Amino acid sequence: MTVLKYLSISLLFLAGPAYSQKMSEVGLYNRCYSHLTGKPVPLGHATMAQIRSGKMHALDACNALLDKAELDGSGPLVHRSDKEARSVLNTFYNFHRTWFTSNTMEQIQEYSEEMSRGTVDIYDSTEPSLALTRAMFARGSKYSDVITANQGVRALREDDARVRASIGWTVDFPGRRRYGNNGGLNENLFHFRALSGGFNGNSDTTNSIFMNLPRIETGELVGIRTTTETAVVPNLSLQPLGADKRASDQPGLNFSFDMLKNLGGGVLGSPIYLMLNYGHGRGLEANGTTKVPRRWSQTNMESFLCAQLPALRESDITQYVVGNSSAPFRNSGSCVMCHATLDPMAYTARNVVVGNSDYAEFSAGARTHAKAALHLTTYRPEIASVSGWPSEPVANFHRQTPNGRLYFRSMTGQLIDRSVNGIGGLGLAMSETKDYYYCAAKRYFQYFTGITVALYDRSNPNNEVLNMQLSKEAIEDRKFIESLGDELQQTQSVRQLVKRIMASKYYSDVNYREK
């Protein structure tokens, strides 16, 4: 009987919950150092010695390490020569890249190595990540800046001189490895067709304009600044409009434009983000139904609001179902539930059009290395916007005032329904939602703890079964995320949010969760 009793107690103990175990000060610093720098604490580390001796608390050391990556007003790291500061900056730069599904030039619709490979020398495909990283570390920055700023951002980078010398590179633009080690290629020269005269489509030396364009920097990230450069180009090719057509032939088109100009809304209106997520080829003119940049809308919703589509209830969209519409997605409620969010949002970018500089091939002379690149320009909004959400194509839709709508169910259950003008208006409206801040809190919390928190509309009757299956821990996790998000909306400080996570009971527990 005694043996049976002993076995029963033993089995009960083994089957019971694993109780919370708080980390030691040394363990906590090891944990945060790895999360912040992507590396283990070096042997003989001075801060670790202070923690071991009890002269410093681990959390204070973690906060100080995070703050090492601060950027000054002009963009560079305050502690540029500090290896840990660089590591922290680059760790979060790489983490922020995971927020976006499109990060490489090859993901741009119709990108061509032959016809647009110079794009990589002008635009940084990681600019969205740079904007998030700058908002986290730059003095005086706010998290809302990411989608409300009127300027783009550019990376400050530094090549490793020893590696560069050992390889012998004399070219310092990003595409250098594609072109080889040739100092003559260091000229960032691009070719544009002239505004008048004939054009033979491939190698017109008579009617050509050549320009040196600003190039992005290469090497390790050591700072992030706002874009101050301008690059007004004279023309662009709108293939497939025709080999001999000029952009100046297109009514309302800004054919001479600043290729670096942000269109408002911070990341939402950066040329490279729009090209990466536009979803259509060069020369496309939006028509209000089948041709609008809804892939861009979907990326906005998923990356910044953590929204899973459809983000509306059936009762929110019944009036928008049009059974006889020529646009198939307007014929059924199941399709409209997604499109009612995506399409009106895409209307704020209706004026955008993707074009290309021109390919030029010469057999001799200093300009044998002229490159071609994709660019982004706009049509002038010279026509009043059509009202509502049209169910049939609209003539000259791409030349209308870019009025749109932010329309979705918040994860709080609130119906967000705001009319907006342009990409800047959209970014402002998004930045004023709870979802924008809860989404950020969810992402940083998951990075530091590995815990995924489901953010969805719990007040939706369709989610009743899902709600009943939630564990006590899941409910508590959601409350913590909401508290983090509410604070972020008030403080606008991402670093303060991260410090809150590192100071939480989750982070100090060996298993990240009390059980």
C-alpha positions as CSV (number, residue, x, y, z in Angstrom):
1,M,0.0,0.0,0.0
2,T,2.8,2.3,0.8
3,V,4.5,1.5,-2.5
4,L,1.3,2.2,-4.4
5,K,0.8,5.4,-2.6
6,Y,4.4,6.4,-3.4
7,L,3.9,5.6,-7.1
8,S,0.6,7.5,-7.2
9,I,2.2,10.6,-5.8
10,S,5.2,10.2,-8.1
11,L,2.9,9.9,-11.2
12,L,0.9,12.8,-10.1
13,F,4.0,14.9,-9.8
14,L,5.3,13.9,-13.2
15,A,1.9,14.6,-14.9
16,G,1.5,17.9,-13.2
17,P,2.3,21.3,-14.6
18,A,5.9,22.6,-14.9
19,Y,6.1,25.4,-12.4
20,S,7.6,28.8,-13.1
21,Q,11.3,29.2,-12.7
22,K,12.8,32.6,-12.7
23,M,16.0,33.2,-14.5
24,S,19.2,34.2,-12.7
25,E,20.7,37.6,-13.3
26,V,23.5,36.0,-15.4
27,G,20.9,33.9,-17.4
28,L,18.8,37.0,-18.1
29,Y,21.7,39.0,-19.5
30,N,22.7,36.0,-21.6
31,R,19.2,35.9,-23.0
32,C,18.8,39.6,-23.8
33,Y,22.4,39.9,-25.2
34,S,21.6,37.2,-27.7
35,H,18.2,38.7,-28.6
36,L,19.7,42.2,-29.0
37,T,22.9,41.5,-30.8
38,G,22.4,38.1,-32.4
39,K,25.5,36.8,-30.7
40,P,26.5,35.1,-27.3
41,V,28.1,37.2,-24.6
42,P,31.8,37.2,-25.2
43,L,34.1,35.6,-22.7
44,G,35.4,38.1,-20.2
45,H,32.7,40.6,-21.0
46,A,33.0,43.6,-18.5
47,T,29.3,44.0,-18.0
48,M,28.8,40.3,-17.3
49,A,31.5,40.6,-14.7
50,Q,29.6,43.4,-13.0
51,I,26.4,41.4,-13.1
52,R,28.1,38.3,-11.6
53,S,29.5,40.5,-8.7
54,G,26.1,42.0,-8.0
55,K,27.2,45.5,-9.0
56,M,24.7,45.7,-11.8
57,H,21.2,44.3,-12.5
58,A,20.8,42.4,-15.7
59,L,17.7,44.4,-16.8
60,D,19.6,47.7,-16.4
61,A,22.4,46.2,-18.5
62,C,19.9,45.0,-21.2
63,N,18.3,48.4,-21.4
64,A,21.7,50.1,-21.8
65,L,22.7,47.7,-24.5
66,L,19.5,48.4,-26.4
67,D,20.2,52.2,-26.1
68,K,23.6,51.8,-27.6
69,A,22.0,51.6,-31.1
70,E,20.7,55.2,-30.8
71,L,20.9,57.3,-34.0
72,D,21.6,61.0,-33.8
73,G,19.5,63.6,-35.6
74,S,21.4,63.3,-38.9
75,G,21.3,59.5,-39.0
76,P,24.6,57.9,-38.0
77,L,25.0,55.7,-34.9
78,V,25.9,57.8,-31.9
79,H,28.4,55.1,-31.0
80,R,29.5,54.2,-34.5
81,S,32.8,52.6,-33.5
82,D,31.1,50.4,-30.9
83,K,30.7,46.8,-32.3
84,E,27.8,46.1,-30.0
85,A,25.9,49.2,-31.1
86,R,26.3,48.0,-34.7
87,S,25.2,44.5,-33.9
88,V,22.0,45.8,-32.2
89,L,21.2,48.1,-35.1
90,N,21.7,45.3,-37.6
91,T,19.8,42.7,-35.6
92,F,16.6,44.8,-35.6
93,Y,17.1,45.9,-39.2
94,N,17.1,42.2,-40.2
95,F,14.2,41.4,-37.9
96,H,12.2,44.2,-39.4
97,R,12.7,42.7,-42.9
98,T,10.6,39.7,-41.8
99,W,7.6,42.0,-41.6
100,F,7.4,42.1,-45.4
101,T,7.0,39.4,-48.0
102,S,8.7,41.3,-50.7
103,N,12.3,42.2,-50.1
104,T,14.2,41.7,-53.3
105,M,14.1,43.4,-56.7
106,E,13.2,40.2,-58.4
107,Q,9.8,40.4,-56.7
108,I,8.9,43.5,-58.7
109,Q,6.4,42.7,-61.4
110,E,8.3,42.6,-64.8
111,Y,11.7,43.2,-63.3
112,S,14.3,42.1,-65.8
113,E,18.0,41.6,-65.3
114,E,18.6,42.7,-68.8
115,M,16.3,45.7,-69.0
116,S,16.2,47.0,-65.4
117,R,19.2,45.7,-63.5
118,G,20.3,49.2,-62.6
119,T,17.3,49.4,-60.2
120,V,19.4,47.8,-57.5
121,D,21.9,50.7,-57.7
122,I,19.3,53.4,-57.1
123,Y,16.7,51.9,-54.7
124,D,17.2,49.9,-51.5
125,S,14.6,47.1,-51.5
126,T,14.9,47.0,-47.7
127,E,13.8,50.6,-47.2
128,P,10.6,49.5,-45.3
129,S,12.9,47.8,-42.8
130,L,15.1,50.8,-42.6
131,A,12.1,53.0,-41.8
132,L,11.0,50.8,-38.9
133,T,14.6,50.6,-37.6
134,R,15.0,54.4,-37.7
135,A,11.7,54.9,-35.9
136,M,13.0,52.6,-33.2
137,F,16.4,54.2,-32.7
138,A,16.5,57.8,-34.0
139,R,16.4,60.6,-31.5
140,G,12.9,62.2,-31.5
141,S,11.4,59.6,-33.8
142,K,7.9,58.3,-33.4
143,Y,6.5,54.9,-34.4
144,S,3.7,56.7,-36.4
145,D,6.5,58.2,-38.6
146,V,6.8,54.9,-40.4
147,I,3.5,55.4,-42.2
148,T,3.0,59.2,-41.9
149,A,6.3,60.8,-42.9
150,N,6.7,62.7,-46.1
151,Q,10.3,61.6,-46.7
152,G,11.9,58.4,-47.5
153,V,15.0,57.0,-45.7
154,R,18.4,55.9,-46.8
155,A,21.0,53.6,-45.3
156,L,24.4,54.8,-44.2
157,R,26.7,51.8,-44.8
158,E,30.4,51.0,-44.4
159,D,32.4,48.5,-46.4
160,D,34.9,46.3,-44.6
161,A,38.1,47.9,-45.8
162,R,40.1,44.7,-45.2
163,V,37.7,42.5,-47.2
164,R,37.5,45.1,-49.9
165,A,41.3,45.3,-50.2
166,S,41.7,41.5,-50.2
167,I,39.2,41.1,-53.1
168,G,40.4,44.2,-54.9
169,W,37.1,45.8,-55.7
170,T,37.2,49.2,-57.3
171,V,33.5,49.5,-57.8
172,D,31.2,50.6,-54.9
173,F,27.7,50.3,-56.2
174,P,25.5,47.4,-55.0
175,G,25.4,45.7,-58.4
176,R,29.2,45.5,-58.6
177,R,29.5,41.8,-58.5
178,R,27.3,41.5,-61.6
179,Y,29.5,43.8,-63.6
180,G,32.9,42.7,-62.3
181,N,35.8,44.6,-60.9
182,N,36.0,47.5,-63.4
183,G,36.6,51.0,-62.1
184,G,34.9,52.4,-65.3
185,L,31.6,50.9,-64.1
186,N,31.6,53.0,-61.0
187,E,29.8,55.7,-63.0
188,N,26.1,55.3,-62.2
189,L,25.0,56.3,-65.7
190,F,21.5,55.9,-67.0
191,H,19.9,56.5,-70.4
192,F,16.6,58.2,-71.2
193,R,15.0,58.7,-74.6
194,A,14.7,62.3,-75.8
195,L,11.4,64.1,-75.6
196,S,11.2,64.4,-79.4
197,G,12.6,62.7,-82.5
198,G,12.6,59.2,-83.6
199,F,13.7,56.3,-81.5
200,N,14.9,52.9,-82.8
201,G,14.0,51.1,-79.7
202,N,17.4,49.8,-78.6
203,S,20.5,51.8,-79.4
204,D,19.6,55.4,-80.4
205,T,22.7,57.5,-80.1
206,T,21.2,60.6,-81.7
207,N,18.2,61.2,-79.5
208,S,19.5,60.2,-76.1
209,I,19.8,61.8,-72.7
210,F,22.3,60.5,-70.2
211,M,22.3,61.2,-66.4
212,N,24.4,60.1,-63.4
213,L,21.9,59.2,-60.7
214,P,22.5,59.0,-56.9
215,R,23.4,55.5,-55.8
216,I,22.7,53.8,-52.5
217,E,25.6,52.8,-50.2
218,T,27.1,49.3,-49.7
219,G,28.4,47.5,-46.7
220,E,27.4,47.1,-43.0
221,L,24.5,49.3,-41.8
222,V,25.9,52.1,-39.5
223,G,23.0,54.6,-39.6
224,I,19.8,55.6,-41.3
225,R,19.0,59.1,-42.4
226,T,16.1,60.8,-44.2
227,T,16.3,61.1,-48.0
228,T,17.6,64.6,-49.0
229,E,18.6,63.8,-52.6
230,T,16.5,64.7,-55.6
231,A,16.9,63.1,-58.9
232,V,14.6,64.6,-61.6
233,V,14.8,62.5,-64.7
234,P,13.7,63.8,-68.1
235,N,11.5,60.9,-69.3
236,L,10.6,57.3,-69.0
237,S,9.6,54.3,-71.1
238,L,6.1,53.1,-70.6
239,Q,6.3,49.7,-72.1
240,P,4.2,48.1,-73.4
241,L,2.6,51.3,-74.8
242,G,4.9,51.0,-77.9
243,A,8.5,51.2,-78.8
244,D,8.4,54.7,-80.3
245,K,5.9,56.2,-77.9
246,R,7.2,58.8,-75.4
247,A,5.9,59.4,-71.9
248,S,5.3,63.0,-73.0
249,D,2.6,61.5,-75.3
250,Q,0.5,60.3,-72.4
251,P,-2.2,62.8,-71.2
252,G,-1.7,63.9,-67.6
253,L,1.5,62.0,-67.0
254,N,4.3,63.5,-65.0
255,F,6.9,62.3,-67.4
256,S,9.7,64.5,-65.9
257,F,9.7,63.6,-62.2
258,D,11.8,63.1,-59.1
259,M,12.4,59.4,-58.9
260,L,13.3,59.6,-55.2
261,K,10.3,61.5,-54.1
262,N,8.1,60.0,-51.4
263,L,4.4,60.1,-52.2
264,G,3.3,60.5,-48.6
265,G,2.5,58.0,-46.0
266,G,6.1,57.1,-45.1
267,V,6.8,53.5,-46.2
268,L,3.4,53.3,-48.0
269,G,4.4,56.0,-50.4
270,S,8.0,55.1,-51.0
271,P,8.8,54.3,-54.6
272,I,10.5,51.0,-53.9
273,Y,7.7,49.7,-51.6
274,L,5.1,50.6,-54.2
275,M,7.0,48.9,-57.0
276,L,7.6,45.8,-54.9
277,N,3.9,45.5,-54.0
278,Y,2.2,47.1,-57.0
279,G,1.2,43.8,-58.6
280,H,1.0,45.1,-62.1
281,G,3.5,45.7,-64.9
282,R,4.9,48.8,-66.5
283,G,2.5,51.3,-68.0
284,L,-0.6,50.0,-66.4
285,E,-3.4,52.6,-65.9
286,A,-5.8,51.9,-63.0
287,N,-9.5,51.6,-64.1
288,G,-11.2,51.2,-60.7
289,T,-12.2,47.6,-61.0
290,T,-9.9,44.9,-62.4
291,K,-6.8,47.2,-62.6
292,V,-5.9,48.7,-59.2
293,P,-2.9,48.0,-56.9
294,R,-4.7,45.8,-54.5
295,R,-1.7,43.7,-53.7
296,W,-0.2,46.8,-52.2
297,S,-3.3,47.2,-50.1
298,Q,-3.0,43.6,-48.9
299,T,0.6,44.1,-47.9
300,N,-0.4,47.3,-46.0
301,M,-3.1,45.4,-44.0
302,E,-0.9,42.4,-43.2
303,S,2.4,44.1,-42.5
304,F,1.2,47.0,-40.4
305,L,-2.2,46.0,-39.0
306,C,-1.6,42.2,-38.7
307,A,-5.0,41.8,-40.4
308,Q,-6.1,38.5,-41.8
309,L,-8.5,38.9,-44.8
310,P,-11.4,39.0,-45.0
311,A,-11.4,41.7,-42.4
312,L,-15.1,42.5,-42.6
313,R,-18.3,40.8,-41.6
314,E,-20.9,39.7,-44.0
315,S,-23.3,42.4,-42.7
316,D,-20.7,45.0,-43.6
317,I,-20.7,44.3,-47.3
318,T,-24.1,43.2,-48.5
319,Q,-24.8,46.5,-50.2
320,Y,-21.6,46.2,-52.4
321,V,-22.5,42.9,-54.0
322,V,-23.5,43.6,-57.7
323,G,-24.7,40.5,-59.4
324,N,-24.4,41.8,-63.0
325,S,-21.0,43.5,-62.6
326,S,-18.4,42.7,-65.3
327,A,-15.9,42.5,-62.4
328,P,-16.3,38.8,-61.2
329,F,-15.3,39.6,-57.7
330,R,-18.3,41.9,-57.3
331,N,-20.8,39.1,-58.0
332,S,-20.5,37.2,-54.7
333,G,-20.3,38.2,-51.0
334,S,-17.4,35.9,-50.3
335,C,-15.2,37.8,-52.7
336,V,-16.5,41.3,-51.8
337,M,-15.6,40.7,-48.1
338,C,-11.9,41.0,-49.1
339,H,-12.3,43.4,-52.0
340,A,-14.3,45.9,-50.0
341,T,-11.2,46.5,-47.9
342,L,-8.5,46.2,-50.6
343,D,-10.0,48.1,-53.6
344,P,-11.0,51.4,-51.9
345,M,-7.6,51.4,-50.2
346,A,-5.9,50.9,-53.5
347,Y,-7.7,53.9,-54.9
348,T,-5.4,56.2,-52.9
349,A,-2.6,55.0,-55.3
350,R,-4.6,55.1,-58.5
351,N,-2.3,57.8,-60.0
352,V,0.8,55.7,-59.7
353,V,2.4,54.2,-62.8
354,V,5.6,52.1,-63.1
355,G,8.0,52.9,-66.0
356,N,11.6,52.3,-67.1
357,S,14.6,54.2,-68.2
358,D,15.8,53.1,-71.6
359,Y,18.3,50.4,-72.6
360,A,21.3,51.7,-74.7
361,E,24.1,49.7,-76.2
362,F,27.2,51.2,-77.5
363,S,30.3,49.6,-78.9
364,A,32.8,52.3,-77.9
365,G,33.2,55.5,-75.8
366,A,32.9,56.5,-72.2
367,R,29.2,55.7,-72.1
368,T,29.4,52.0,-72.8
369,H,28.1,51.2,-69.3
370,A,24.8,53.0,-69.4
371,K,22.2,51.1,-67.3
372,A,18.5,50.9,-67.2
373,A,16.2,50.9,-64.1
374,L,12.5,50.9,-63.1
375,H,11.1,54.1,-61.9
376,L,7.8,55.3,-60.4
377,T,5.9,58.3,-61.4
378,T,2.3,59.5,-61.3
379,Y,-0.5,61.0,-63.4
380,R,-1.7,64.4,-62.3
381,P,-5.1,64.3,-60.5
382,E,-6.8,66.7,-63.0
383,I,-10.3,65.1,-62.8
384,A,-12.7,64.8,-59.9
385,S,-12.9,61.4,-58.3
386,V,-15.8,59.1,-59.1
387,S,-18.0,58.6,-56.0
388,G,-18.2,55.4,-54.1
389,W,-16.9,52.0,-55.2
390,P,-17.7,51.6,-58.9
391,S,-18.6,48.2,-60.1
392,E,-17.6,48.9,-63.8
393,P,-14.4,50.3,-65.2
394,V,-14.1,54.1,-65.1
395,A,-12.6,56.1,-68.0
396,N,-9.5,58.1,-66.9
397,F,-9.7,56.7,-63.4
398,H,-5.9,57.0,-63.2
399,R,-6.1,60.8,-63.7
400,Q,-8.7,61.3,-60.9
401,T,-8.2,62.7,-57.4
402,P,-6.9,59.8,-55.4
403,N,-9.8,59.6,-52.9
404,G,-10.0,56.2,-51.1
405,R,-11.3,54.5,-48.0
406,L,-9.9,52.7,-45.0
407,Y,-12.6,50.1,-44.4
408,F,-12.2,47.1,-42.1
409,R,-13.1,45.5,-38.8
410,S,-10.6,46.3,-36.1
411,M,-9.4,43.5,-33.9
412,T,-11.3,45.3,-31.2
413,G,-14.5,44.8,-33.1
414,Q,-14.9,48.4,-34.1
415,L,-15.9,49.0,-37.8
416,I,-13.2,51.4,-39.1
417,D,-14.7,53.4,-42.0
418,R,-12.8,56.5,-42.9
419,S,-12.6,58.4,-46.2
420,V,-9.1,59.4,-47.0
421,N,-7.3,61.4,-49.7
422,G,-4.1,60.0,-51.2
423,I,-1.5,57.7,-49.7
424,G,-0.6,60.3,-47.0
425,G,-4.2,60.4,-45.8
426,L,-4.3,56.6,-45.7
427,G,-1.1,56.4,-43.6
428,L,-2.5,58.9,-41.2
429,A,-5.8,57.0,-40.8
430,M,-3.9,53.7,-40.3
431,S,-1.7,55.3,-37.7
432,E,-4.7,56.3,-35.6
433,T,-6.1,52.8,-35.2
434,K,-5.4,50.5,-32.3
435,D,-4.5,47.8,-34.7
436,Y,-1.3,49.6,-35.9
437,Y,0.1,49.5,-32.4
438,Y,-1.2,46.1,-31.3
439,C,0.3,44.6,-34.4
440,A,3.7,46.1,-33.5
441,A,3.4,44.8,-29.9
442,K,2.5,41.4,-31.2
443,R,5.6,41.2,-33.5
444,Y,8.1,42.4,-30.9
445,F,6.6,40.2,-28.2
446,Q,6.9,37.1,-30.4
447,Y,10.5,38.0,-31.3
448,F,11.5,38.1,-27.7
449,T,9.4,35.2,-26.2
450,G,8.5,33.0,-29.1
451,I,4.8,33.3,-28.1
452,T,2.3,33.9,-30.9
453,V,-0.7,35.9,-29.8
454,A,-3.8,35.6,-31.9
455,L,-5.2,39.1,-32.7
456,Y,-8.7,38.9,-34.2
457,D,-12.1,40.3,-33.6
458,R,-13.4,38.3,-30.6
459,S,-16.7,40.1,-30.8
460,N,-17.6,38.6,-34.2
461,P,-20.3,36.0,-33.7
462,N,-18.5,33.8,-36.2
463,N,-15.6,33.5,-33.8
464,E,-17.6,32.2,-30.8
465,V,-16.3,28.6,-31.1
466,L,-12.7,29.9,-31.4
467,N,-13.2,32.1,-28.3
468,M,-14.4,29.1,-26.3
469,Q,-11.2,27.2,-27.2
470,L,-8.9,30.0,-25.8
471,S,-6.8,29.0,-22.9
472,K,-6.4,31.1,-19.8
473,E,-2.9,31.9,-20.9
474,A,-4.0,33.0,-24.4
475,I,-6.4,35.4,-22.8
476,E,-3.7,36.8,-20.5
477,D,-1.3,37.1,-23.5
478,R,-3.8,39.2,-25.4
479,K,-4.3,41.5,-22.5
480,F,-0.6,42.0,-22.2
481,I,-0.3,42.8,-25.9
482,E,-3.1,45.3,-25.7
483,S,-1.5,47.0,-22.8
484,L,1.8,47.2,-24.7
485,G,0.0,48.6,-27.8
486,D,-1.9,51.2,-25.8
487,E,1.3,52.4,-24.2
488,L,3.1,52.5,-27.6
489,Q,0.3,54.6,-29.1
490,Q,0.8,57.1,-26.3
491,T,4.6,57.1,-26.0
492,Q,5.4,56.4,-29.7
493,S,8.6,54.8,-28.4
494,V,9.4,51.3,-29.7
495,R,12.4,51.1,-27.4
496,Q,10.2,51.7,-24.4
497,L,8.0,48.9,-25.6
498,V,11.0,46.5,-25.9
499,K,12.1,47.5,-22.4
500,R,8.6,46.6,-21.1
501,I,8.8,43.2,-22.7
502,M,12.3,42.5,-21.2
503,A,11.0,43.6,-17.8
504,S,7.9,41.4,-18.0
505,K,7.3,38.1,-16.1
506,Y,7.4,36.3,-19.5
507,Y,10.9,37.3,-20.2
508,S,12.4,36.6,-16.8
509,D,10.9,33.1,-16.8
510,V,13.1,30.2,-18.0
511,N,10.3,29.0,-20.2
512,Y,8.9,32.4,-21.0
513,R,5.7,31.6,-19.3
514,E,4.5,30.9,-15.8
515,K,2.6,27.6,-15.6
